[in-house]
Amino acid sequence: MSSDPAVPTAPIPPSPALQQLRAASIACTLALVVLSLAWELWLAPTGQRTLALKALPLALALPGLARHRLYTYRWLSLLLWLYVLEGLLRATTEGGISMALAVAEVALALGLFTATTLYIRYRLRGARAAAAPAAAG
């Protein structure tokens, strides 16, 4: 492997742990999209059903998650708190199926937050480990 910065190096393939965290992130994101759409369009719609648009940012994150884009994991981990807050608010103010759906939203958002933050941590740890031998040499 060349130490010349002008020579491009092949990207390091993701570790099995990163692959599992990516799979968990994608699964939780897909589940949140499906839950949001089902909740707002069929199961317990409110008003003009415009709250279904809350699934759009999650759907836009899916390609970045699939491509291991660290930037996507970072902004998604921050965005998730809006879903947690909405779920907590609706779980404490609504009843029936809406309350159950809100609890599911909170659980999925917290699971996704855990997966994304662990992914970020492992990616940054791997980058530091890969940079350490290069800096020493």
N, C-alpha and C positions, 0 to 999 in steps of 0.2 A: 504494500500500500504506500503510495507516494505521500510525502509530507508537503509537497508543493501546493499552495492554495489555489493555483490556477487549474489544477487537475481536478475535475469533478469526481467525487466519490459516490459510490452506489449507496442509496439509503439503507439504513440498518433495518432488517425486518423486525416487526413487532414481536415481543416475547409472548409466550403463551398466556401469561397473566394479563398483558395488555389486550390480547385477543378476547379473553373472557370478559374483561371490563368493557370492551367495545360492544360485545354481544349483549351484555346486560344493559348498557346504555341505550342501544338501539331498541331492545325489547321493551324497556320501560318507556321510552319515547313513543314508540308505536302504540303501546297500551294507553298512554295518556292522550294521544291523538284520537284513538278509537273511543275512549271514555268521554272525552270532551264533545266529540261529534254526536255520539249516541245520547248523551245527557241532554245536550242543548237542542237537538233536532227531534228526538223521538221519546226518550224516557221521561223527562220532566222539563219540557221547554218553557222558557220564560219570555214574555213579550213577543218581539218580532223575530226571535231566534238569532239575533245578531251576536249573542255570546258564543256561538259556534266558531266565530273568528279567532277565538283564543287558541284554537288548534293550529292556526297558520304558522306562528313562530316555531312551534315544535316540528311541524312538517318541514319547514325550511332548514332545520338543523340536521335532518337525517342524512343528506349527502355528505356533509362535513364530518359527521360521526363515522360514517362508513369509510371515509378516506383518511381517518386518523388525524384530522386537522385539529391541532391543539387549540387554536383560536376558537373553534366552535365549542369545544369542551369548556373553555373558560367562560364564554358569554352565556352558554346554556346553564352553567352552574349558578350564575348570578340571576338569570331570568326565572329559574325554578322557584325562587322565593315568592314570586307573584302567585304562582299556582298553589303553593302551600298556604299563603294568606287567604286566597279566595276559598280554598277548601275549608280552612278553619272557620272563617266567617260564616260560610253557608252551612257547615256542620252544626254550628251553635245557634243559627237563626231559623233554619228550615227543619221540617220534619219529614217523615216517611222516606220515600225512595231518594229524595234529594239529599237527605242527611247521609244515607248510606253511600251515595255516589260521591259526596264531598269527602267522606272518610277515605274512600278508595283513592280519590285524587291526592289527598295528603300523603297516603302511604306510597303511592307510585312516585310522587314528586320527591319525597325523601329518599326513596330507593334510587331514583335517578341521580339525585344530588350526591349520594354516597358513591355511586359508580363513577360519576364524572370527576369528583374530587380525587378519588383513588387513582383514576386514570392519569389525571394531571400530575399527581405526586410521583407515580412510577415513571412517567415519561421524563419529568425533570430530573429525577434521580438517575435515570439511565443516561441522559444527556451529560450530566456532571461526571458520571463514571467514564463515559467515552471521551470526554474532554481532558480528564486528569492525566492519562498516559501521554496524550499529545502535548500537553503543557510541560510534562516532566522531560520529554524527549527532545 
